[in-house]
Amino acid sequence: MQAHLYAESLLNAYYAVISVWGWWHWSLSEEQEVAIYGFKRADWVKSSVLTMLLLAILYAWLSCLTDSTLPLWDAVVTAFAWVGSLYLVYRKLENWLFLTVSNLVAIPVQWSKGLELTALLSVLFLVMGLMGYFRWRKVLKATQHIT
């Protein structure tokens, strides 16, 4: 079966690379408990610009150079997942929000392409991401006194 979700297919390679980088980056910390950080205003600006830039590039590629049938949605899933994973490496709480958007869009896209098991896996990732967000937020509130 051909789903024609080319950008989402790239996620697997990206996840392999970013996972190794994240593991290495986190292993550099000598702290017993790894710190969690929240976004500053500049982080919101940078992450928004990066997401929109990736979205535009991916959409242009998918719509002009492939036979993708859902180029916009494929680009949305991938752009948000890439940015979310990047900020996960830096232990930014808001990474979970980007990953949540990615999974919320991915579920109906995957289901519509007949990838029901992949969609169910994305549901699991969505639940794990929400749990991660609320757990990290609790830790950040306890250590940084945020509201």
OpenMM code with the backbone's topology and positions (N, CA, C; nanometers):
from openmm import Vec3, app, unit

residues = "MET GLN ALA HIS LEU TYR ALA GLU SER LEU LEU ASN ALA TYR TYR ALA VAL ILE SER VAL TRP GLY TRP TRP HIS TRP SER LEU SER GLU GLU GLN GLU VAL ALA ILE TYR GLY PHE LYS ARG ALA ASP TRP VAL LYS SER SER VAL LEU THR MET LEU LEU LEU ALA ILE LEU TYR ALA TRP LEU SER CYS LEU THR ASP SER THR LEU PRO LEU TRP ASP ALA VAL VAL THR ALA PHE ALA TRP VAL GLY SER LEU TYR LEU VAL TYR ARG LYS LEU GLU ASN TRP LEU PHE LEU THR VAL SER ASN LEU VAL ALA ILE PRO VAL GLN TRP SER LYS GLY LEU GLU LEU THR ALA LEU LEU SER VAL LEU PHE LEU VAL MET GLY LEU MET GLY TYR PHE ARG TRP ARG LYS VAL LEU LYS ALA THR GLN HIS ILE THR".split()
positions = [
    Vec3(0.0835, -0.1176, 0.0000),
    Vec3(0.0000, 0.0000, 0.0000),
    Vec3(0.0886, 0.1247, 0.0000),
    Vec3(0.0519, 0.2203, -0.0812),
    Vec3(0.1233, 0.3469, -0.0875),
    Vec3(0.0392, 0.4544, -0.0200),
    Vec3(0.0878, 0.5099, 0.0912),
    Vec3(0.0148, 0.6149, 0.1616),
    Vec3(0.0513, 0.7532, 0.1092),
    Vec3(0.1662, 0.7651, 0.0444),
    Vec3(0.2130, 0.8933, -0.0106),
    Vec3(0.2317, 0.9987, 0.0984),
    Vec3(0.2718, 0.9576, 0.2168),
    Vec3(0.3021, 1.0498, 0.3261),
    Vec3(0.4546, 1.0599, 0.3372),
    Vec3(0.5137, 1.1276, 0.2418),
    Vec3(0.6592, 1.1299, 0.2294),
    Vec3(0.7280, 1.2032, 0.3449),
    Vec3(0.6752, 1.3172, 0.3829),
    Vec3(0.7379, 1.3922, 0.4923),
    Vec3(0.7282, 1.3141, 0.6227),
    Vec3(0.6130, 1.2522, 0.6459),
    Vec3(0.5983, 1.1728, 0.7676),
    Vec3(0.6941, 1.0538, 0.7667),
    Vec3(0.7227, 1.0018, 0.6490),
    Vec3(0.8207, 0.8928, 0.6383),
    Vec3(0.9601, 0.9399, 0.6786),
    Vec3(0.9903, 1.0657, 0.6489),
    Vec3(1.1197, 1.1221, 0.6895),
    Vec3(1.1342, 1.1308, 0.8413),
    Vec3(1.0215, 1.1330, 0.9106),
    Vec3(1.0262, 1.1421, 1.0569),
    Vec3(1.1073, 1.0296, 1.1193),
    Vec3(1.0973, 0.9112, 1.0646),
    Vec3(1.1706, 0.7982, 1.1230),
    Vec3(1.3208, 0.8215, 1.1208),
    Vec3(1.3727, 0.8702, 1.0092),
    Vec3(1.5161, 0.9007, 1.0010),
    Vec3(1.5507, 1.0150, 1.0962),
    Vec3(1.4668, 1.1173, 1.0982),
    Vec3(1.4900, 1.2314, 1.1873),
    Vec3(1.4893, 1.1869, 1.3334),
    Vec3(1.3910, 1.1043, 1.3698),
    Vec3(1.3834, 1.0557, 1.5077),
    Vec3(1.5075, 0.9770, 1.5467),
    Vec3(1.5619, 0.8988, 1.4562),
    Vec3(1.6835, 0.8228, 1.4860),
    Vec3(1.7987, 0.9177, 1.5164),
    Vec3(1.8148, 1.0191, 1.4344),
    Vec3(1.9243, 1.1148, 1.4533),
    Vec3(1.9033, 1.1977, 1.5796),
    Vec3(1.7844, 1.2537, 1.5964),
    Vec3(1.7585, 1.3411, 1.7107),
    Vec3(1.7622, 1.2630, 1.8420),
    Vec3(1.7262, 1.1350, 1.8390),
    Vec3(1.7317, 1.0524, 1.9605),
    Vec3(1.8750, 1.0313, 2.0063),
    Vec3(1.9634, 1.0034, 1.9127),
    Vec3(2.1049, 0.9855, 1.9475),
    Vec3(2.1611, 1.1171, 1.9996),
    Vec3(2.1300, 1.2252, 1.9298),
    Vec3(2.1779, 1.3572, 1.9735),
    Vec3(2.1220, 1.3910, 2.1122),
    Vec3(1.9932, 1.3666, 2.1339),
    Vec3(1.9323, 1.3942, 2.2633),
    Vec3(1.9935, 1.3106, 2.3749),
    Vec3(2.0142, 1.1829, 2.3478),
    Vec3(2.0765, 1.0961, 2.4478),
    Vec3(2.2156, 1.1483, 2.4835),
    Vec3(2.2935, 1.1851, 2.3832),
    Vec3(2.4279, 1.2383, 2.4063),
    Vec3(2.4204, 1.3690, 2.4845),
    Vec3(2.3310, 1.4584, 2.4435),
    Vec3(2.3168, 1.5887, 2.5087),
    Vec3(2.2761, 1.5729, 2.6556),
    Vec3(2.1798, 1.4843, 2.6815),
    Vec3(2.1343, 1.4634, 2.8180),
    Vec3(2.2411, 1.3934, 2.9023),
    Vec3(2.3224, 1.3077, 2.8408),
    Vec3(2.4243, 1.2351, 2.9161),
    Vec3(2.5375, 1.3270, 2.9605),
    Vec3(2.5488, 1.4440, 2.9008),
    Vec3(2.6511, 1.5392, 2.9413),
    Vec3(2.6222, 1.6006, 3.0779),
    Vec3(2.4960, 1.5977, 3.1170),
    Vec3(2.4567, 1.6569, 3.2437),
    Vec3(2.5076, 1.5698, 3.3588),
    Vec3(2.5671, 1.6352, 3.4549),
    Vec3(2.6160, 1.5625, 3.5723),
    Vec3(2.5133, 1.5626, 3.6842),
    Vec3(2.3997, 1.6288, 3.6595),
    Vec3(2.2942, 1.6342, 3.7594),
    Vec3(2.2262, 1.4979, 3.7701),
    Vec3(2.1868, 1.4621, 3.8910),
    Vec3(2.1120, 1.3382, 3.9112),
    Vec3(1.9748, 1.3497, 3.8457),
    Vec3(1.9086, 1.4619, 3.8695),
    Vec3(1.7768, 1.4908, 3.8140),
    Vec3(1.7979, 1.5909, 3.7000),
    Vec3(1.7517, 1.5581, 3.5818),
    Vec3(1.7702, 1.6449, 3.4659),
    Vec3(1.6720, 1.7616, 3.4746),
    Vec3(1.7232, 1.8833, 3.4601),
    Vec3(1.6412, 2.0040, 3.4724),
    Vec3(1.5460, 2.0188, 3.3539),
    Vec3(1.4330, 2.0812, 3.3819),
    Vec3(1.3329, 2.1131, 3.2803),
    Vec3(1.3224, 2.2645, 3.2749),
    Vec3(1.3079, 2.3171, 3.1542),
    Vec3(1.3017, 2.4608, 3.1349),
    Vec3(1.1741, 2.4979, 3.0618),
    Vec3(1.1281, 2.6186, 3.0844),
    Vec3(1.0119, 2.6696, 3.0125),
    Vec3(1.0562, 2.7659, 2.9034),
    Vec3(0.9700, 2.7869, 2.8076),
    Vec3(0.9981, 2.8809, 2.6988),
    Vec3(1.0029, 3.0233, 2.7511),
    Vec3(1.0942, 3.0987, 2.6982),
    Vec3(1.0971, 3.2441, 2.7127),
    Vec3(1.0279, 3.2998, 2.5886),
    Vec3(1.0019, 3.4264, 2.5859),
    Vec3(0.9373, 3.4881, 2.4704),
    Vec3(1.0160, 3.4614, 2.3419),
    Vec3(1.1474, 3.4701, 2.3507),
    Vec3(1.2316, 3.4463, 2.2322),
    Vec3(1.2176, 3.3032, 2.1812),
    Vec3(1.1986, 3.2079, 2.2712),
    Vec3(1.1788, 3.0680, 2.2301),
    Vec3(1.0495, 3.0523, 2.1509),
    Vec3(0.9446, 3.1234, 2.1934),
    Vec3(0.8180, 3.1164, 2.1198),
    Vec3(0.8358, 3.1723, 1.9789),
    Vec3(0.9068, 3.2835, 1.9697),
    Vec3(0.9295, 3.3445, 1.8381),
    Vec3(1.0121, 3.2504, 1.7508),
    Vec3(1.1235, 3.2008, 1.8036),
    Vec3(1.2099, 3.1111, 1.7258),
    Vec3(1.1371, 2.9835, 1.6841),
    Vec3(1.0643, 2.9235, 1.7763),
    Vec3(0.9959, 2.7980, 1.7438),
    Vec3(0.8833, 2.8212, 1.6426),
    Vec3(0.8152, 2.9331, 1.6528),
    Vec3(0.7082, 2.9637, 1.5562),
    Vec3(0.7651, 2.9879, 1.4173),
    Vec3(0.8722, 3.0655, 1.4102),
    Vec3(0.9358, 3.0918, 1.2813),
    Vec3(0.9899, 2.9623, 1.2213),
    Vec3(1.0562, 2.8822, 1.3020),
    Vec3(1.1116, 2.7555, 1.2534),
    Vec3(1.0007, 2.6623, 1.2037),
    Vec3(0.8925, 2.6534, 1.2799),
    Vec3(0.7811, 2.5673, 1.2394),
    Vec3(0.7214, 2.6134, 1.1068),
    Vec3(0.6969, 2.7433, 1.0935),
    Vec3(0.6378, 2.7949, 0.9696),
    Vec3(0.7329, 2.7802, 0.8512),
    Vec3(0.8619, 2.7991, 0.8755),
    Vec3(0.9612, 2.7821, 0.7691),
    Vec3(0.9654, 2.6362, 0.7227),
    Vec3(0.9732, 2.5450, 0.8173),
    Vec3(0.9724, 2.4029, 0.7829),
    Vec3(0.8433, 2.3634, 0.7115),
    Vec3(0.7322, 2.4146, 0.7606),
    Vec3(0.6029, 2.3859, 0.7005),
    Vec3(0.5997, 2.4323, 0.5545),
    Vec3(0.6491, 2.5526, 0.5306),
    Vec3(0.6501, 2.6061, 0.3936),
    Vec3(0.7411, 2.5247, 0.3018),
    Vec3(0.8584, 2.4913, 0.3504),
    Vec3(0.9532, 2.4132, 0.2693),
    Vec3(0.8972, 2.2742, 0.2392),
    Vec3(0.8464, 2.2088, 0.3427),
    Vec3(0.7910, 2.0749, 0.3239),
    Vec3(0.6700, 2.0771, 0.2306),
    Vec3(0.5826, 2.1755, 0.2501),
    Vec3(0.4645, 2.1840, 0.1648),
    Vec3(0.5042, 2.2081, 0.0191),
    Vec3(0.5987, 2.2983, -0.0040),
    Vec3(0.6440, 2.3246, -0.1409),
    Vec3(0.7012, 2.1974, -0.2032),
    Vec3(0.7847, 2.1283, -0.1287),
    Vec3(0.8445, 2.0040, -0.1783),
    Vec3(0.7371, 1.9003, -0.2093),
    Vec3(0.6471, 1.8785, -0.1127),
    Vec3(0.5451, 1.7751, -0.1292),
    Vec3(0.4472, 1.8068, -0.2416),
    Vec3(0.4083, 1.9318, -0.2530),
    Vec3(0.3076, 1.9656, -0.3538),
    Vec3(0.3658, 1.9800, -0.4938),
    Vec3(0.4939, 2.0151, -0.5041),
    Vec3(0.5537, 2.0377, -0.6362),
    Vec3(0.6359, 1.9198, -0.6888),
    Vec3(0.6973, 1.8446, -0.5993),
    Vec3(0.7927, 1.7433, -0.6435),
    Vec3(0.7544, 1.5990, -0.6100),
    Vec3(0.6372, 1.5803, -0.5514),
    Vec3(0.5939, 1.4441, -0.5194),
    Vec3(0.4488, 1.4266, -0.5646),
    Vec3(0.4011, 1.3045, -0.5536),
    Vec3(0.2605, 1.2778, -0.5833),
    Vec3(0.1786, 1.2677, -0.4538),
    Vec3(0.2228, 1.3407, -0.3524),
    Vec3(0.1539, 1.3417, -0.2242),
    Vec3(0.0088, 1.3858, -0.2430),
    Vec3(-0.0809, 1.3154, -0.1771),
    Vec3(-0.2225, 1.3490, -0.1875),
    Vec3(-0.2692, 1.4395, -0.0734),
    Vec3(-0.1891, 1.4514, 0.0302),
    Vec3(-0.2204, 1.5391, 0.1438),
    Vec3(-0.0963, 1.6209, 0.1821),
    Vec3(-0.0441, 1.7006, 0.0894),
    Vec3(0.0832, 1.7682, 0.1167),
    Vec3(0.0791, 1.8642, 0.2361),
    Vec3(-0.0288, 1.9376, 0.2526),
    Vec3(-0.0357, 2.0319, 0.3642),
    Vec3(-0.0354, 1.9588, 0.4974),
    Vec3(-0.1202, 1.8576, 0.5112),
    Vec3(-0.1316, 1.7864, 0.6391),
    Vec3(-0.0063, 1.7059, 0.6693),
    Vec3(0.0546, 1.6497, 0.5673),
    Vec3(0.1805, 1.5773, 0.5849),
    Vec3(0.2890, 1.6742, 0.6335),
    Vec3(0.2910, 1.7934, 0.5759),
    Vec3(0.3885, 1.8950, 0.6164),
    Vec3(0.3635, 1.9431, 0.7590),
    Vec3(0.2373, 1.9597, 0.7961),
    Vec3(0.2037, 2.0039, 0.9323),
    Vec3(0.2516, 1.9014, 1.0347),
    Vec3(0.2188, 1.7745, 1.0120),
    Vec3(0.2599, 1.6678, 1.1047),
    Vec3(0.4111, 1.6708, 1.1232),
    Vec3(0.4834, 1.6775, 1.0142),
    Vec3(0.6288, 1.6675, 1.0182),
    Vec3(0.6929, 1.7916, 1.0789),
    Vec3(0.6491, 1.9092, 1.0390),
    Vec3(0.7086, 2.0331, 1.0910),
    Vec3(0.6928, 2.0419, 1.2429),
    Vec3(0.5724, 2.0147, 1.2913),
    Vec3(0.5501, 2.0224, 1.4356),
    Vec3(0.6280, 1.9135, 1.5101),
    Vec3(0.6374, 1.7952, 1.4521),
    Vec3(0.7131, 1.6869, 1.5166),
    Vec3(0.8617, 1.7191, 1.5206),
    Vec3(0.9160, 1.7730, 1.4119),
    Vec3(1.0581, 1.8077, 1.4103),
    Vec3(1.0908, 1.9128, 1.5149),
    Vec3(1.0093, 2.0175, 1.5213),
    Vec3(1.0359, 2.1251, 1.6186),
    Vec3(1.0155, 2.0737, 1.7608),
    Vec3(0.9109, 1.9964, 1.7831),
    Vec3(0.8883, 1.9410, 1.9165),
    Vec3(1.0028, 1.8532, 1.9628),
    Vec3(1.0528, 1.7693, 1.8734),
    Vec3(1.1648, 1.6807, 1.9091),
    Vec3(1.2920, 1.7596, 1.9355),
    Vec3(1.3117, 1.8653, 1.8603),
    Vec3(1.4292, 1.9507, 1.8827),
    Vec3(1.4255, 2.0111, 2.0233),
    Vec3(1.3098, 2.0621, 2.0622),
    Vec3(1.2994, 2.1229, 2.1949),
    Vec3(1.2966, 2.0190, 2.3068),
    Vec3(1.2640, 1.8966, 2.2750),
    Vec3(1.2755, 1.7890, 2.3734),
    Vec3(1.4215, 1.7690, 2.4122),
    Vec3(1.5106, 1.7785, 2.3158),
    Vec3(1.6541, 1.7656, 2.3427),
    Vec3(1.6977, 1.8691, 2.4463),
    Vec3(1.6417, 1.9904, 2.4356),
    Vec3(1.6787, 2.0979, 2.5278),
    Vec3(1.5911, 2.1014, 2.6531),
    Vec3(1.5103, 1.9967, 2.6707),
    Vec3(1.4264, 1.9808, 2.7895),
    Vec3(1.3330, 2.1004, 2.8118),
    Vec3(1.2757, 2.1479, 2.7040),
    Vec3(1.1789, 2.2570, 2.7122),
    Vec3(1.0393, 2.1984, 2.7281),
    Vec3(0.9686, 2.2412, 2.8296),
    Vec3(0.8340, 2.1923, 2.8578),
    Vec3(0.7442, 2.1966, 2.7350),
    Vec3(0.7538, 2.3030, 2.6595),
    Vec3(0.6616, 2.3257, 2.5488),
    Vec3(0.6821, 2.2314, 2.4312),
    Vec3(0.7886, 2.1515, 2.4338),
    Vec3(0.8083, 2.0518, 2.3280),
    Vec3(0.6865, 1.9624, 2.3163),
    Vec3(0.6257, 1.9316, 2.4322),
    Vec3(0.5100, 1.8417, 2.4330),
    Vec3(0.3921, 1.9022, 2.3582),
    Vec3(0.3798, 2.0345, 2.3567),
    Vec3(0.2702, 2.0991, 2.2848),
    Vec3(0.2869, 2.0812, 2.1340),
    Vec3(0.4089, 2.0962, 2.0857),
    Vec3(0.4356, 2.0757, 1.9432),
    Vec3(0.4101, 1.9301, 1.9038),
    Vec3(0.4556, 1.8385, 1.9872),
    Vec3(0.4340, 1.6968, 1.9580),
    Vec3(0.2853, 1.6600, 1.9652),
    Vec3(0.2123, 1.7252, 2.0540),
    Vec3(0.0687, 1.7015, 2.0638),
    Vec3(-0.0028, 1.7478, 1.9370),
    Vec3(0.0316, 1.8651, 1.8876),
    Vec3(-0.0284, 1.9137, 1.7623),
    Vec3(0.0027, 1.8154, 1.6497),
    Vec3(0.1272, 1.7715, 1.6423),
    Vec3(0.1668, 1.6770, 1.5389),
    Vec3(0.0820, 1.5501, 1.5445),
    Vec3(0.0655, 1.4944, 1.6632),
    Vec3(-0.0124, 1.3713, 1.6769),
    Vec3(-0.1613, 1.3928, 1.6524),
    Vec3(-0.2143, 1.5069, 1.6957),
    Vec3(-0.3559, 1.5355, 1.6706),
    Vec3(-0.3862, 1.5420, 1.5212),
    Vec3(-0.2936, 1.5955, 1.4442),
    Vec3(-0.3122, 1.6016, 1.2989),
    Vec3(-0.2823, 1.4661, 1.2358),
    Vec3(-0.1817, 1.3963, 1.2868),
    Vec3(-0.1398, 1.2690, 1.2277),
    Vec3(-0.2478, 1.1617, 1.2364),
    Vec3(-0.3215, 1.1583, 1.3448),
    Vec3(-0.4188, 1.0502, 1.3661),
    Vec3(-0.5217, 1.0431, 1.2527),
    Vec3(-0.5932, 1.1512, 1.2223),
    Vec3(-0.6902, 1.1396, 1.1119),
    Vec3(-0.6240, 1.1220, 0.9750),
    Vec3(-0.5059, 1.1801, 0.9565),
    Vec3(-0.4346, 1.1629, 0.8294),
    Vec3(-0.3994, 1.0156, 0.8097),
    Vec3(-0.3411, 0.9547, 0.9097),
    Vec3(-0.3019, 0.8142, 0.9000),
    Vec3(-0.4246, 0.7247, 0.8831),
    Vec3(-0.5295, 0.7527, 0.9566),
    Vec3(-0.6513, 0.6726, 0.9469),
    Vec3(-0.7092, 0.6814, 0.8063),
    Vec3(-0.7108, 0.8028, 0.7491),
    Vec3(-0.7679, 0.8214, 0.6150),
    Vec3(-0.6875, 0.7490, 0.5075),
    Vec3(-0.5612, 0.7213, 0.5368),
    Vec3(-0.4752, 0.6509, 0.4421),
    Vec3(-0.4758, 0.4995, 0.4636),
    Vec3(-0.5617, 0.4524, 0.5529),
    Vec3(-0.5689, 0.3088, 0.5782),
    Vec3(-0.4602, 0.2582, 0.6709),
    Vec3(-0.3971, 0.3485, 0.7426),
    Vec3(-0.2892, 0.3124, 0.8353),
    Vec3(-0.3443, 0.3117, 0.9782),
    Vec3(-0.4421, 0.2262, 1.0010),
    Vec3(-0.5111, 0.2257, 1.1291),
    Vec3(-0.4182, 0.1955, 1.2466),
    Vec3(-0.3289, 0.0989, 1.2318),
    Vec3(-0.2371, 0.0657, 1.3416),
    Vec3(-0.1416, 0.1815, 1.3702),
    Vec3(-0.0964, 0.2476, 1.2664),
    Vec3(-0.0101, 0.3645, 1.2852),
    Vec3(-0.0875, 0.4759, 1.3546),
    Vec3(-0.2130, 0.4934, 1.3176),
    Vec3(-0.2970, 0.5943, 1.3827),
    Vec3(-0.3164, 0.5612, 1.5310),
    Vec3(-0.3360, 0.4343, 1.5614),
    Vec3(-0.3502, 0.3941, 1.7019),
    Vec3(-0.2202, 0.4169, 1.7789),
    Vec3(-0.1080, 0.3943, 1.7139),
    Vec3(0.0210, 0.4244, 1.7767),
    Vec3(0.0325, 0.5746, 1.8033),
    Vec3(-0.0150, 0.6551, 1.7110),
    Vec3(-0.0146, 0.8003, 1.7310),
    Vec3(-0.1062, 0.8416, 1.8460),
    Vec3(-0.2165, 0.7693, 1.8654),
    Vec3(-0.3027, 0.7951, 1.9810),
    Vec3(-0.2243, 0.7681, 2.1095),
    Vec3(-0.1497, 0.6583, 2.1120),
    Vec3(-0.0666, 0.6267, 2.2280),
    Vec3(0.0376, 0.7368, 2.2507),
    Vec3(0.1017, 0.7827, 2.1426),
    Vec3(0.1993, 0.8915, 2.1539),
    Vec3(0.1330, 1.0198, 2.2038),
    Vec3(0.0109, 1.0443, 2.1609),
    Vec3(-0.0627, 1.1619, 2.2059),
    Vec3(-0.0860, 1.1562, 2.3566),
    Vec3(-0.1314, 1.0414, 2.4047),
    Vec3(-0.1554, 1.0248, 2.5487),
    Vec3(-0.0244, 1.0389, 2.6261),
    Vec3(0.0813, 0.9758, 2.5760),
    Vec3(0.2121, 0.9858, 2.6431),
    Vec3(0.2614, 1.1300, 2.6434),
    Vec3(0.2397, 1.2004, 2.5347),
    Vec3(0.2815, 1.3400, 2.5259),
    Vec3(0.2069, 1.4287, 2.6241),
    Vec3(0.0775, 1.4071, 2.6377),
    Vec3(0.0001, 1.4844, 2.7346),
    Vec3(0.0441, 1.4526, 2.8771),
    Vec3(0.0703, 1.3255, 2.9027),
    Vec3(0.1210, 1.2884, 3.0352),
    Vec3(0.2571, 1.3522, 3.0604),
    Vec3(0.3421, 1.3520, 2.9600),
    Vec3(0.4731, 1.4144, 2.9722),
    Vec3(0.4620, 1.5622, 3.0003),
    Vec3(0.3717, 1.6286, 2.9298),
    Vec3(0.3539, 1.7723, 2.9508),
    Vec3(0.3138, 1.8024, 3.0952),
    Vec3(0.2111, 1.7333, 3.1427),
    Vec3(0.1625, 1.7622, 3.2772),
    Vec3(0.2623, 1.7207, 3.3857),
    Vec3(0.3359, 1.6140, 3.3618),
    Vec3(0.4392, 1.5737, 3.4590),
    Vec3(0.5518, 1.6767, 3.4621),
    Vec3(0.5996, 1.7152, 3.3442),
    Vec3(0.7072, 1.8137, 3.3376),
    Vec3(0.6615, 1.9489, 3.3934),
    Vec3(0.5372, 1.9847, 3.3667),
    Vec3(0.4866, 2.1132, 3.4167),
    Vec3(0.4849, 2.1129, 3.5689),
    Vec3(0.4463, 2.0028, 3.6275),
    Vec3(0.4448, 1.9899, 3.7730),
    Vec3(0.5866, 2.0041, 3.8288),
    Vec3(0.6820, 1.9377, 3.7656),
    Vec3(0.8216, 1.9477, 3.8091),
    Vec3(0.8718, 2.0913, 3.7939),
    Vec3(0.8413, 2.1522, 3.6811),
    Vec3(0.8868, 2.2897, 3.6571),
    Vec3(0.8245, 2.3859, 3.7573),
    Vec3(0.6960, 2.3676, 3.7860),
    Vec3(0.6307, 2.4533, 3.8849),
    Vec3(0.6969, 2.4379, 4.0219),
    Vec3(0.7333, 2.3157, 4.0574),
    Vec3(0.7941, 2.2905, 4.1887),
    Vec3(0.9352, 2.3472, 4.1985),
    Vec3(1.0060, 2.3511, 4.0858),
    Vec3(1.1458, 2.3951, 4.0902),
    Vec3(1.1655, 2.5394, 4.0482),
    Vec3(1.0742, 2.5938, 3.9690),
    Vec3(1.0916, 2.7287, 3.9159),
    Vec3(0.9835, 2.8259, 3.9651),
    Vec3(0.8852, 2.7733, 4.0348),
    Vec3(0.7763, 2.8551, 4.0889),
    Vec3(0.7001, 2.9281, 3.9774),
    Vec3(0.6584, 2.8532, 3.8758),
    Vec3(0.5761, 2.9142, 3.7723),
    Vec3(0.4292, 2.8921, 3.8040),
    Vec3(0.3420, 2.9630, 3.7354),
    Vec3(0.1968, 2.9479, 3.7585),
    Vec3(0.1330, 2.8816, 3.6394),
] * unit.nanometer
topology = app.Topology()
chain = topology.addChain("A")
for resn in residues:
    res = topology.addResidue(resn, chain)
    for name in ("N", "CA", "C"):
        topology.addAtom(name, app.Element.getBySymbol(name[0]), res)
